[in-house]
Amino acid sequence: MPPRAYCPGGDHRPPSSGGSCACGMVTRVMSRAPGTEPRPLVPPDVRDALARCLYDGPGDPLAPDATDHRPDDLRMSGLLRRRADRIIAAMAAAGLVVTADGGLSRAA
């Protein structure tokens, strides 16, 4: 595509390698390396144990239910896991670390 001196109608077309269009507007910044998936703060079984502690109803709230066709974020298991993740993140922000045996320790 030939470079343009201006971009009519705000149609900014960057070069395929990234950078700015001919008018100077930065439209896309290429990243150096792909992002890595963040590791969970604690193992999933520790998070699930905390999620079970947050539930005060009958039965196991994290057990799979074939009759429940709602998305995971609307099921009780998804709600409890997200709540447990928020609690673990708040404890980590306060300097506490949940260990594999379920105990708490100060972060070094």
N, C-alpha and C positions, 0 to 999 in steps of 0.2 A: 504494500500500500504506500503510495507516495506521501511524503510529509505535507502537512497543511500549515499555513501561517496563522490561521484562526480556526476555531471550532464552532461551526454554525449550530445554533440550538442547543449548545451544551453537549454535543455528541463527541466526547473526548475519547479518542482511540489511542491507546498506548502501544508502543512497540511490543512485539511478542516477548522480548527479553525483560519487560518491565520498565519502570521509570516513569517518564512524563510524556505527555502528548506534545505536539508541535507548538501549542500555545503556552506551554510551560506548566500546566496543571499536573500535579503528581496524581496519577490514577491507580497505579498498582506498585507495590513495593514487594520485590521478590524476597523470600526468606532464604536464609543460608542452608538451613537443615530442617527437615520435617520435625514437627513437634512430637515429643514422646508422651505416651499415655501416663498420666500421674499414677503413682502407686497408691493403693489404699493405706491409710494410716495404721490400720490394724488388720490382721487376717480376717477373712469373712466369717469364720466360725465364732470369733470373739464378738464381732458386730452382731451376729445373729443371737448370741447369748444375751447381749444387752437389749436387743429388740424384744426378746421373749420376756425380759424383766419389765419392760414398759407396758406389757399387755396384762390386763387384769380380768379377762373373760375366760370362758371355758375352752379347753382344748389347746391345740398347738396352732398359733396364728400363722406360723411360717410354713406349715405343711401344704403341699400342692393340692389344689382342689380342682378336679376336672369339671365340675359343674359351674364353676365361676368363670364366666366368659368376659369379665371386665378386663381392661388393660391393667398391667402390673402396677402402674402408679395409682390406680383407684382401689386396688385390693388392700386388705388390712396388712398383708405381709410387706407390700411395697411402702406403705405409709410408715410402718414401724421401722423398716430398714433405713429409710430416709431420716427419720427422727433420731435413730441411733447414730447415723453418720454425723448429724448436726451436733449431737452431744459429744461424740469423740473429737470432732473438729474444735468445739469450744474448749474441751479439756486440753487439747494440744496447744491451742492459742494461749491458755493459761499456764503452760509449762508442764502439764502432766501428760504422762504416757501410759496407755493401757498395755500391760504386758500380756504375754501369751497365756499365763496362768490366771488371768483375770484381775490381777492386782494393779495398783497405781504406783508409779514412781515419778520422781522429778526428772525432767529432761536435762541432759548434761549440757 
